[in-house]
Amino acid sequence: MTVRLVQLADRVLRPVLLPVQFALLLFTFRLGRLRAARARGDRGAISIELALAIIALVFVAGAVATALYLLKDKVVKKVEQDPNMPGGGGAGGAGSAGGATP
């Protein structure tokens, strides 16, 4: 069962994290170019590559923050729809006494 769960998680998370994977690849590429510029001793190229690497890193952080925000919205909607959860709507939720008054 654990293998199936891992495969399911892989199939669900891979498309969601595709932009993050792309940004990490871009960041790795920029770091490689930075190392090459450092080996050549080209100070101008070093500063440009550092700036581009920082931009790519900010893009990664933004993509992760966006994914977490969207996940939060999805979970909040599910909790609001579930009548058994505290704060959830629908009959049978907190405060519902089934029409009987004490």
Summary of the structure (lengths in Angstrom):
residues: 102
radius of gyration: 23.9
end to end distance: 47.8
largest distance: 83.5
contacts: 218
relative contact order: 0.08
helix: 75%
strand: 0%
